[in-house]
Amino acid sequence: MCSQAISAKRRTGARSAAGFSLIELLIVVGIILIIASIAIPNYMKSRMVANEAAAVENIRTITTAETTYNISYGNGYAPTLLTLGGKPPVSCNNAALIDDVLAATALRSGYNFSYAAGPAVGAPPAGCAPGLNLYTVAAMPVVPGSTGQRGFCADPSAVIRTEPTGVAGNPGVGGCADPGWPALR
């Protein structure tokens, strides 16, 4: 009798050590799917918010560089974003105020950046390309609702404005002051 009980214990122990049953695996997969259905939308939302924050920071960097360029070179605002980039030695055509990636790349962190040039200043300083009296820098989400929800723009006022739907497109020179682009809060 004793040997039969020991033999039965060995069989059950060996069986449970062999693996999980199909029902146990289905329960685990179900739990993983429930957790994923909760986590993935939160991840997407946090990624979209991070992209928006990066777009605002990039616009802030550009407007600060534009103000610095205007004060430093007496040539109005930079004629292009590439003028604000570059490596030392610095000049009015190669200011090295922003990194080269921001100066040269239209697509960054899920946003398309555009730079609209206004009218040129009268006579630029010697050796300088003519600067601008006005500019608008804008950032619009590549896929509204996925890479970002809102569009952003700024002009020489340095007030960052937002377009709530992210589908209005580039506001163009002076378009940042449009009532459809309220100031970012």
Contact map, one row per residue, 1 for C-alpha under 8 A:
11111000000000000000000000000000000000000000000000000000000000000000000000000000000000000000000000000000000000000000000000000000000000000000000000000000000000000000000000000000000000000
11111100000000000000000000000000000000000000000000000000000000000000000000000000000000000000000000000000000000000000000000000000000000000000000000000000000000000000000000000000000000000
11111110000000000000000000000000000000000000000000000000000000000000000000000000000000000000000000000000000000000000000000000000000000000000000000000000000000000000000000000000000000000
11111111000000000000000000000000000000000000000000000000000000000000000000000000000000000000000000000000000000000000000000000000000000000000000000000000000000000000000000000000000000000
11111111100000000000000000000000000000000000000000000000000000000000000000000000000000000000000000000000000000000000000000000000000000000000000000000000000000000000000000000000000000000
01111111110000000000000000000000000000000000000000000000000000000000000000000000000000000000000000000000000000000000000000000000000000000000000000000000000000000000000000000000000000000
00111111111000000000000000000000000000000000000000000000000000000000000000000000000000000000000000000000000000000000000000000000000000000000000000000000000000000000000000000000000000000
00011111111100000000000000000000000000000000000000000000000000000000000000000000000000000000000000000000000000000000000000000000000000000000000000000000000000000000000000000000000000000
00001111111110000000000000000000000000000000000000000000000000000000000000000000000000000000000000000000000000000000000000000000000000000000000000000000000000000000000000000000000000000
00000111111111000000000000000000000000000000000000000000000000000000000000000000000000000000000000000000000000000000000000000000000000000000000000000000000000000000000000000000000000000
00000011111111100000000000000000000000000000000000000000000000000000000000000000000000000000000000000000000000000000000000000000000000000000000000000000000000000000000000000000000000000
00000001111111110000000000000000000000000000000000000000000000000000000000000000000000000000000000000000000000000000000000000000000000000000000000000000000000000000000000000000000000000
00000000111111111000000000000000000000000000000000000000000000000000000000000000000000000000000000000000000000000000000000000000000000000000000000000000000000000000000000000000000000000
00000000011111111100000000000000000000000000000000000000000000000000000000000000000000000000000000000000000000000000000000000000000000000000000000000000000000000000000000000000000000000
00000000001111111110000000000000000000000000000000000000000000000000000000000000000000000000000000000000000000000000000000000000000000000000000000000000000000000000000000000000000000000
00000000000111111111000000000000000000000000000000000000000000000000000000000000000000000000000000000000000000000000000000000000000000000000000000000000000000000000000000000000000000000
00000000000011111110000000000000000000000000000000000000000000000000000000000000000000000000000000000000000000000000000000000000000000000000000000000000000000000000000000000000000000000
00000000000001111111000000000000000000000000000000000000000000000000000000000000000000000000000000000000000000000000000000000000000000000000000000000000000000000000000000000000000000000
00000000000000111111100000000000000000000000000000000000000000000000000000000000000000000000000000000000000000000000000000000000000000000000000000000000000000000000000000000000000000000
00000000000000010111110110000000000000000000000000000000000000000000000000000000000000000000000000000000000000000000000000000000000000000000000000000000000000000000000000000000000000000
00000000000000000011111110000000000000000000000000000000000000000000000000000000000000000000000000000000000000000000000000000000000000000000000000000000000000000000000000000000000000000
00000000000000000001111111000000000000000000000000000000000000000000000000000000000000000000000000000000000000000000000000000000000000000000000000000000000000000000000000000000000000000
00000000000000000000111111100000000000000000000000000000000000000000000000000000000000000000000000000000000000000000000000000000000000000000000000000000000000000000000000000000000000000
00000000000000000001111111110000000000000000000000000000000000000000000000000000000000000000000000000000000000000000000000000000000000000000000000000000000000000000000000000000000000000
00000000000000000001111111111000000000000000000000000000000000000000000000000000000000000000000000000000000000000000000000000000000000000000000000000000000000000000000000000000000000000
00000000000000000000011111111100000000000000000000000000000000000000000000000000000000000000000000000000000000000000000000000000000000000000000000000000000000000000000000000000000000000
00000000000000000000001111111110000000000000000000000000000000000000000000000000000000000000000000000000000000000000000000000000000000000000000000000000000000000000000000000000000000000
00000000000000000000000111111111000000000000000000000000000000000000000000000000000000000000000000000000000000000000000000000000000000000000000000000000000000000000000000000000000000000
00000000000000000000000011111111100000000000000000000000000000000000000000000000000000000000000000000000000000000000000000000000000000000000000000000000000000000000000000000000000000000
00000000000000000000000001111111110000000000000000000000000000000000000000000000000000000000000000000000000000000000000000000000000000000000000000000000000000000000000000000000000000000
00000000000000000000000000111111111000000000000000000000000000000000000000000000000000000000000000000000000000000000000000000000000000000000000000000000000000000000000000000000000000000
00000000000000000000000000011111111100000000000000000000000000000000000000000000000000000000000000000000000000000000000000000000000000000000000000000000000000000000000000000000000000000
00000000000000000000000000001111111110000000000000000000000000000000000000000000000000000000000000000000000000000000000000000000000000000000000000000000000000000000000000000000000000000
00000000000000000000000000000111111111000000000000000000000000000000000000000000000000000000000000000000000000000000000000000000000000000000000000000000000000000000000000000000000000000
00000000000000000000000000000011111111100000000000000000000000000000000000000000000000000000000000000000000000000000000000000000000000000000000000000000000000000000000000000000000000000
00000000000000000000000000000001111111110000000000000000000000000000000000000000000000000000000000000000000000000000000000000000000000000000000000000000000000000000000000000000000000000
00000000000000000000000000000000111111111000000000000000000000000000000000000000000000000000000000000000000000000000000000000000000000000000000000000000000000000000000000000000000000000
00000000000000000000000000000000011111111100000000000000000000000000000000000000000000000000000000000000000000000000000000000000000000000000000000000000000000000000000000000000000000000
00000000000000000000000000000000001111111110000000000000000000000000000000000000000000000000000000000000000000000000000000000000000000000000000000000000000000000000000000000000000000000
00000000000000000000000000000000000111111111000000000000000000000000000000000000000000000000000000000000000000000000000000000000000000000000000000000000000000000000000000000000000000000
00000000000000000000000000000000000011111111100000000000000000000000000000000000000000000000000000000000000000000000000000000000000000000000000000000000000000000000000000000000000000000
00000000000000000000000000000000000001111111110000000000000000000000000000000000000000000000000000000000000000000000000000000000000000000000000000000000000000000000000000000000000000000
00000000000000000000000000000000000000111111111000000000000000000000000000000000000000000000000000000000000000000000000000000000000000000000000000000000000000000000000000000000000000000
00000000000000000000000000000000000000011111111100000000000000000000000000000000000000000000000000000000000000000000000000000000000000000000000001000000000000000000000000000000000000000
00000000000000000000000000000000000000001111111110000000000000000000000000000000000000000000000000000000000000000000000000000000000000000000000000000000000000000000000000000000000000000
00000000000000000000000000000000000000000111111111000000000000000000000000000000000000000000000000000000000000000000000000000000000000000000000000000000000000000000000000000000000000000
00000000000000000000000000000000000000000011111111100000000000000000000000000000000000000000000000000000000000000000000000000000000000000000000000100000000000000000000000000000000000000
00000000000000000000000000000000000000000001111111110000000000000000000000000000000000000000000000000000000000000000000000000000000000000000000011111000000000000000000000000000000000000
00000000000000000000000000000000000000000000111111111000000000000000000000000000000000000000000000000000000000000000000000000000000000000000000000010000000000000000000000000000000000000
00000000000000000000000000000000000000000000011111111100000000000000000000000000000000000000000000000000000000000000000000000000000000000000000000000000000000000000000000000000000000000
00000000000000000000000000000000000000000000001111111110000000000000000000000000000000000000000000000000000011100000000000000000000000000000000000110000000000000000000000000000000000000
00000000000000000000000000000000000000000000000111111111000000000000000000000000000000000000000000000000000000000000000000000000000000000000000000011100000000000000000000000000000000000
00000000000000000000000000000000000000000000000011111111100000000000000000000000000000000000000000000000000000000000000000000000000000000000000000000000000000000000000000000000000000000
00000000000000000000000000000000000000000000000001111111110000000000000000000000000000000000000000000000000010000000000000000000000000000000000000000000000000000000000000000000000000000
00000000000000000000000000000000000000000000000000111111111000000000000000000000000000000000000000000000000110100000000000000000000000000010000000000001000000000000000000000000000000000
00000000000000000000000000000000000000000000000000011111111100000000000000000000000000000000000000000000000000000000000000000000000000000000000000000001000000010000000000000000000000000
00000000000000000000000000000000000000000000000000001111111110000000000000000000000000000000000000000000000000000000000000000000000000000000000000000000000000000000000000000000000000000
00000000000000000000000000000000000000000000000000000111111111000000000000000000000000000000000000000100000000000000000000000000000000000000000000000000000000000000000000000000000000000
00000000000000000000000000000000000000000000000000000011111111100000000000000000000000000000000000000000000000000000000000000000000000001110000000000001110000010000000000000000000000000
00000000000000000000000000000000000000000000000000000001111111110000000000000000000000000000000000000000000000000000000000000000000000000000000000000000000001010000000000000000000000000
00000000000000000000000000000000000000000000000000000000111111111000000000000000000000000000000001000000000000000000000000000000000000000000000000000000000000000000000000000000000000000
00000000000000000000000000000000000000000000000000000000011111111100000000000000000000000000000001000000000000000000000000000000000000001000000000000000000000000000000000000000000000000
00000000000000000000000000000000000000000000000000000000001111111110000000000000000000000000000000000000000000000000000000000000000000000000000000000000011101000000000000000000000000000
00000000000000000000000000000000000000000000000000000000000111111111000000000000000000000000000000000000000000000000000000000000000000000000000000000000000001000000000000000000000000000
00000000000000000000000000000000000000000000000000000000000011111111100000000000000100000000000011000000000000000000000000000000000000000000000000000000000000000000000000000000000000000
00000000000000000000000000000000000000000000000000000000000001111111110000001100000100000000000000000000000000000000000000000000000000000000000000000000000100000000000000000000000000000
00000000000000000000000000000000000000000000000000000000000000111111111000001000000000000000000000000000000000000000000000000000000000000000000000000000000100000000000000000000000000000
00000000000000000000000000000000000000000000000000000000000000011111111100000000000000000000000000000000000000000000000000000000000000000000000000000000000000000000000000000000000000000
00000000000000000000000000000000000000000000000000000000000000001111111111111100000100000001001010000000000000000000000000000000000000000000000000000000000000000000000000000000000000000
00000000000000000000000000000000000000000000000000000000000000000111111111111100000000000000000000000000000000000000000000000000000000000000000000000000000000000000000000000000000000000
00000000000000000000000000000000000000000000000000000000000000000011111111000000000000000000000000000000000000000000000000000000000000000000000000000000000000000000000000000000000000000
00000000000000000000000000000000000000000000000000000000000000000001111111000000000000000000000000000000000000000000000000000000000000000000000000000000000000000000000000000000000000000
00000000000000000000000000000000000000000000000000000000000000000000111111110000000000000001000000000000000000000000000000001000000000000000000000000000000000000000000000000000000000000
00000000000000000000000000000000000000000000000000000000000000000000111111110000000000000000000000000000000000000000000000001000000000000000000000000000000000000000000000000000000000000
00000000000000000000000000000000000000000000000000000000000000000000110011111100000000000001000000000000000000000000000010011001011100000000000000000000000000000000000000000000000000000
00000000000000000000000000000000000000000000000000000000000000000000110011111100000000000000000000000000000000000000000010000000001110000000000000000000000000000000000000000000000000000
00000000000000000000000000000000000000000000000000000000000000000110110000111110000000000000000000000000000000000000000000000000001111100000000000000000000000000000000000000000000000000
00000000000000000000000000000000000000000000000000000000000000000100110000111111101100000000000000000000000000000000000000000000001100000000000000000000000000000000000000000000000000000
00000000000000000000000000000000000000000000000000000000000000000000000000001111101000000000000000000000000000000000100100000000111100000000000000000000000000000000000000000000000000000
00000000000000000000000000000000000000000000000000000000000000000000000000000111111100000000000000000000000000000010100000000000000000000000000000000000000000000000000000000000000000000
00000000000000000000000000000000000000000000000000000000000000000000000000000111111110000000000000000011000000000010000000000000000000000000000000000000000000000000000000000000000000000
00000000000000000000000000000000000000000000000000000000000000000000000000000001111111000000010000010011000000000000000000000000000000000000000000000000000000000000000000000000000000000
00000000000000000000000000000000000000000000000000000000000000000000000000000111111111000001111100000010000000000000000000000000000000000000000000000000000000000000000000000000000000000
00000000000000000000000000000000000000000000000000000000000000001100100000000101111111000000111111000010000000000000000000000000000000000000000000000000000000000000000000000000000000000
00000000000000000000000000000000000000000000000000000000000000000000000000000000111111100000011111110110000000000000000000000000000000000000000000000000000000000000000000000000000000000
00000000000000000000000000000000000000000000000000000000000000000000000000000000011111110100011111110000000000000000000000000000000000000000000000000000000000000000000000000000000000000
00000000000000000000000000000000000000000000000000000000000000000000000000000000000011111100011100000000000000000000000000000000000000000000000000000000000000000000000000000000000000000
00000000000000000000000000000000000000000000000000000000000000000000000000000000000001111100011100000000000000000000000000000000000000000000000000000000000000000000000000000000000000000
00000000000000000000000000000000000000000000000000000000000000000000000000000000000000111110010000000000000000000000000000000000000000000000000000000000000000000000000000000000000000000
00000000000000000000000000000000000000000000000000000000000000000000000000000000000001111111111100000000000000000000000000000000000000000000000000000000000000000000000000000000000000000
00000000000000000000000000000000000000000000000000000000000000000000000000000000000000001111111000000000000000000000000000000000000000000000000000000000000000000000000000000000000000000
00000000000000000000000000000000000000000000000000000000000000000000100010100000001000000111111000000000000000000000000000000001100000000000000000000000000000000000000000000000000000000
00000000000000000000000000000000000000000000000000000000000000000000000000000000001100000111111000000000000000000000000000000001100000000000000000000000000000000000000000000000000000000
00000000000000000000000000000000000000000000000000000000000000000000000000000000011111111111111100000000000000000000000000000000000000000000000000000000000000000000000000000000000000000
00000000000000000000000000000000000000000000000000000000000000000000100000000000001111110111111110000000000000000000000000000000000000000000000000000000000000000000000000000000000000000
00000000000000000000000000000000000000000000000000000000000000000000000000000000001111110100011111100000000000000000000000000000000000000000000000000000000000000000000000000000000000000
00000000000000000000000000000000000000000000000000000000000000001000100000000000000111000000001111100000000000000000000000000000000000000000000000000000000000000000000000000000000000000
00000000000000000000000000000000000000000000000000000000000011001000000000000000000111000000000111110110000000000000000000000000000000000000000000000000000000000000000000000000000000000
00000000000000000000000000000000000000000000000000000000000000000000000000000000000011000000000111111110000000000000000000000000000000000000000000000000000000000000000000000000000000000
00000000000000000000000000000000000000000000000000000000000000000000000000000000010011000000000001111111000000000000000000000000000000000000000000000000000000000000000000000000000000000
00000000000000000000000000000000000000000000000000000000000000000000000000000000000000000000000000111111100000000000000000000000000000000000000000000000000000000000000000000000000000000
00000000000000000000000000000000000000000000000000000000010000000000000000000000000010000000000001111111110100000000000000000000000000000000000000000000000000000000000000000000000000000
00000000000000000000000000000000000000000000000000000000000000000000000000000000111110000000000001111111100000000000000000000000000000000000000000000000000000000000000000000000000000000
00000000000000000000000000000000000000000000000000000000000000000000000000000000110000000000000000011111110000000000000000000000000000000000000000000000000000000000000000000000000000000
00000000000000000000000000000000000000000000000000000000000000000000000000000000000000000000000000001111111100001000000000000000000000000000000000000000000000000000000000000000000000000
00000000000000000000000000000000000000000000000000000000000000000000000000000000000000000000000000000101111100011100000000000000000000000000000000000000000000000000000000000000000000000
00000000000000000000000000000000000000000000000000000000000000000000000000000000000000000000000000000000111111111000000000000000000000000000000000000000000000000000000000000000000000000
00000000000000000000000000000000000000000000000000000010000000000000000000000000000000000000000000000100111111111000000000000000000000000000000000000000000000000000000000000000000000000
00000000000000000000000000000000000000000000000000100110000000000000000000000000000000000000000000000000001111100000000000000000000000000000000000100000000000000000000000000000000000000
00000000000000000000000000000000000000000000000000100000000000000000000000000000000000000000000000000000001111110000000000000000000000000000111000110000000000000000000000000000000000000
00000000000000000000000000000000000000000000000000100010000000000000000000000000000000000000000000000000001111111000000000000000000000000011110000110000000000000000000000000000000000000
00000000000000000000000000000000000000000000000000000000000000000000000000000000000000000000000000000000011101111100000000000000000000000011110000000000000000000000000000000000000000000
00000000000000000000000000000000000000000000000000000000000000000000000000000000000000000000000000000000111100111110000000000000000000001111000000000000000000000000000000000000000000000
00000000000000000000000000000000000000000000000000000000000000000000000000000000000000000000000000000000010000011111000000000000000000001110000000000000000000000000000001000000000000000
00000000000000000000000000000000000000000000000000000000000000000000000000000001100000000000000000000000000000001111100000000000000000111100000000000000000000000000000000000000000000000
00000000000000000000000000000000000000000000000000000000000000000000000000000000000000000000000000000000000000000111110000000000000000111000000000000000000000000000000000011000000000000
00000000000000000000000000000000000000000000000000000000000000000000000000000011000000000000000000000000000000000011111000000000000101110000000000000000000000000000000000001000000000000
00000000000000000000000000000000000000000000000000000000000000000000000000000000000000000000000000000000000000000001111100000000000111110000000000000000000000000000000000001000000000000
00000000000000000000000000000000000000000000000000000000000000000000000000000000000000000000000000000000000000000000111110000000000111000000000000000000000000000000000000000000000000000
00000000000000000000000000000000000000000000000000000000000000000000000000000010000000000000000000000000000000000000011111000000011110000000000000000000000000000000000000000000000000000
00000000000000000000000000000000000000000000000000000000000000000000000000110000000000000000000000000000000000000000001111110000011110000000000000000000000000000000000000000000000000000
00000000000000000000000000000000000000000000000000000000000000000000000000000000000000000000000000000000000000000000000111110000010000000000000000000000000000000000000000000000000000000
00000000000000000000000000000000000000000000000000000000000000000000000000000000000000000000000000000000000000000000000011111000010000000000000000000000000000000000000000000000000000000
00000000000000000000000000000000000000000000000000000000000000000000000000100000000000000000000000000000000000000000000011111111111000000000000000000000000000000000000000000000000000000
00000000000000000000000000000000000000000000000000000000000000000000000011100000000000000000000000000000000000000000000000111111000000000000000000000000000000000000000000000000000000000
00000000000000000000000000000000000000000000000000000000000000000000000000000000000000000000000000000000000000000000000000011111000000000000000000000000000000000000000000000000000000000
00000000000000000000000000000000000000000000000000000000000000000000000000000000000000000000000000000000000000000000000000011111100000000000000000000000000000000000000000000000000000000
00000000000000000000000000000000000000000000000000000000000000000000000000100000000000000001100000000000000000000000000000011111110000000000000000000000000000000000000000000000000000000
00000000000000000000000000000000000000000000000000000000000000000000000000000010000000000001100000000000000000000000000000010011111000000000000000000000000000000000000000000000000000000
00000000000000000000000000000000000000000000000000000000000000000000000000100010000000000000000000000000000000000000000111110001111100000000000000000000000000000000000000000000000000000
00000000000000000000000000000000000000000000000000000000000000000000000000111110000000000000000000000000000000000000000110010000111110000000000000000000000000000000000000000000000000000
00000000000000000000000000000000000000000000000000000000000000000000000000111110000000000000000000000000000000000000111110000000011111100000000000000000000000000000000000000000000000000
00000000000000000000000000000000000000000000000000000000000000000000000000011000000000000000000000000000000000000000011110000000001111100000000000000000000000000000000000000000000000000
00000000000000000000000000000000000000000000000000000000000000000000000000001000000000000000000000000000000000000000111000000000000111110000000000000000001100000000000000001100000000000
00000000000000000000000000000000000000000000000000000000000000000000000000001000000000000000000000000000000000000011110000000000000111111000000000000000001100000000000000001100000000000
00000000000000000000000000000000000000000000000000000000000000000000000000000000000000000000000000000000000000000011110000000000000001111100000000000000111100000000000000111111000000000
00000000000000000000000000000000000000000000000000000000001001000000000000000000000000000000000000000000000000001111000000000000000000111110000000000000111000000000000000000000000000000
00000000000000000000000000000000000000000000000000000000001000000000000000000000000000000000000000000000000000001110000000000000000000011111000000000011110000000000000001100000000000000
00000000000000000000000000000000000000000000000000000010001000000000000000000000000000000000000000000000000000111100000000000000000000001111100000000011100000000000000001000000000000000
00000000000000000000000000000000000000000000000000000000000000000000000000000000000000000000000000000000000000111000000000000000000000000111110000000111000000000000011011000000000000000
00000000000000000000000000000000000000000000000000000000000000000000000000000000000000000000000000000000000001110000000000000000000000000011111100111110000000000000011000000000000000000
00000000000000000000000000000000000000000000000000000000000000000000000000000000000000000000000000000000000001110000000000000000000000000001111100110000000000000000000000000000000000000
00000000000000000000000000000000000000000000000000000000000000000000000000000000000000000000000000000000000001000000000000000000000000000000111111110000000000000000000000000000000000000
00000000000000000000000000000000000000000000000000000000000000000000000000000000000000000000000000000000000000000000000000000000000000000000111111111100000000000000111000000000000000000
00000000000000000000000000000000000000000000000100000000000000000000000000000000000000000000000000000000000000000000000000000000000000000000001111111000000000000000000000000000000000000
00000000000000000000000000000000000000000001000100000000000000000000000000000000000000000000000000000000000000000000000000000000000000000000001111111000000000000000000000000000000000000
00000000000000000000000000000000000000000000001100100000000000000000000000000000000000000000000000000000000011100000000000000000000000000000111111111000000000000000000000000000000000000
00000000000000000000000000000000000000000000000110110000000000000000000000000000000000000000000000000000000001100000000000000000000000000000111111111110000000000000010000000000000000000
00000000000000000000000000000000000000000000000100010000000000000000000000000000000000000000000000000000000000000000000000000000000000000000100111111110000000000001110000000000000000000
00000000000000000000000000000000000000000000000000010000000000000000000000000000000000000000000000000000000000000000000000000000000000000001100100011111000000000111110000000000000000000
00000000000000000000000000000000000000000000000000000000000000000000000000000000000000000000000000000000000000000000000000000000000000000111100000011111100000000111111100000000000000000
00000000000000000000000000000000000000000000000000000011001000000000000000000000000000000000000000000000000000000000000000000000000000000111000000000111110000011110000000000000000000000
00000000000000000000000000000000000000000000000000000000001000000000000000000000000000000000000000000000000000000000000000000000000000011110000000000011111000011100000000100001000000000
00000000000000000000000000000000000000000000000000000000001000100000000000000000000000000000000000000000000000000000000000000000000000011100000000000001111111111000000000000001000000000
00000000000000000000000000000000000000000000000000000000000000100000000000000000000000000000000000000000000000000000000000000000000001111000000000000000111111110000000000000101000000000
00000000000000000000000000000000000000000000000000000000000000100110000000000000000000000000000000000000000000000000000000000000000001110000000000000000011111100000000000000000000000000
00000000000000000000000000000000000000000000000000000000000000000000000000000000000000000000000000000000000000000000000000000000000000000000000000000000011111100000000000000000000000000
00000000000000000000000000000000000000000000000000000000000100110000000000000000000000000000000000000000000000000000000000000000000000000000000000000000011111110000000000000000000000000
00000000000000000000000000000000000000000000000000000000000000000000000000000000000000000000000000000000000000000000000000000000000000000000000000000000011111111000000000000000000000110
00000000000000000000000000000000000000000000000000000001001100000000000000000000000000000000000000000000000000000000000000000000000000000000000000000001111001111100000000000000000000110
00000000000000000000000000000000000000000000000000000000000000000000000000000000000000000000000000000000000000000000000000000000000000000000000000000001110000111110000000000001000011110
00000000000000000000000000000000000000000000000000000000000000000000000000000000000000000000000000000000000000000000000000000000000000000000000000000111100000011111000000000000000011110
00000000000000000000000000000000000000000000000000000000000000000000000000000000000000000000000000000000000000000000000000000000000000000000000000000111000000001111110100000000000111000
00000000000000000000000000000000000000000000000000000000000000000000000000000000000000000000000000000000000000000000000000000000000000000000000000001110000000000111110000000000000010000
00000000000000000000000000000000000000000000000000000000000000000000000000000000000000000000000000000000000000000000000000000000000000000000000100001110000000000011111100000000000000000
00000000000000000000000000000000000000000000000000000000000000000000000000000000000000000000000000000000000000000000000000000000000000000001100100011110000000000011111110000000000000000
00000000000000000000000000000000000000000000000000000000000000000000000000000000000000000000000000000000000000000000000000000000000000000001100100000010000000000000111110000000000000000
00000000000000000000000000000000000000000000000000000000000000000000000000000000000000000000000000000000000000000000000000000000000000000000000000000010000000000010111111100000000000000
00000000000000000000000000000000000000000000000000000000000000000000000000000000000000000000000000000000000000000000000000000000000000000001000000000000000000000000011111100000000000000
00000000000000000000000000000000000000000000000000000000000000000000000000000000000000000000000000000000000000000100000000000000000000000111000000000000000000000000000111110000000000000
00000000000000000000000000000000000000000000000000000000000000000000000000000000000000000000000000000000000000000000000000000000000000010100000000000000100000000000000111111111000000000
00000000000000000000000000000000000000000000000000000000000000000000000000000000000000000000000000000000000000000001000000000000000000010000000000000000000000000000000001111111000000000
00000000000000000000000000000000000000000000000000000000000000000000000000000000000000000000000000000000000000000001110000000000000001110000000000000000000000000000000000111111000000000
00000000000000000000000000000000000000000000000000000000000000000000000000000000000000000000000000000000000000000000000000000000000001110000000000000000001000000000000000111111110000000
00000000000000000000000000000000000000000000000000000000000000000000000000000000000000000000000000000000000000000000000000000000000000010000000000000000000000000000000000111111110000000
00000000000000000000000000000000000000000000000000000000000000000000000000000000000000000000000000000000000000000000000000000000000000010000000000000000111000001000000000111111110010000
00000000000000000000000000000000000000000000000000000000000000000000000000000000000000000000000000000000000000000000000000000000000000000000000000000000000000000000000000000111111010000
00000000000000000000000000000000000000000000000000000000000000000000000000000000000000000000000000000000000000000000000000000000000000000000000000000000000000000000000000000111111111000
00000000000000000000000000000000000000000000000000000000000000000000000000000000000000000000000000000000000000000000000000000000000000000000000000000000000000000000000000000000111111000
00000000000000000000000000000000000000000000000000000000000000000000000000000000000000000000000000000000000000000000000000000000000000000000000000000000000000000010000000000000011111000
00000000000000000000000000000000000000000000000000000000000000000000000000000000000000000000000000000000000000000000000000000000000000000000000000000000000000001111000000000001111111100
00000000000000000000000000000000000000000000000000000000000000000000000000000000000000000000000000000000000000000000000000000000000000000000000000000000000000001110000000000000011111110
00000000000000000000000000000000000000000000000000000000000000000000000000000000000000000000000000000000000000000000000000000000000000000000000000000000000000111100000000000000000011111
00000000000000000000000000000000000000000000000000000000000000000000000000000000000000000000000000000000000000000000000000000000000000000000000000000000000000111100000000000000000001111
00000000000000000000000000000000000000000000000000000000000000000000000000000000000000000000000000000000000000000000000000000000000000000000000000000000000000000000000000000000000000111
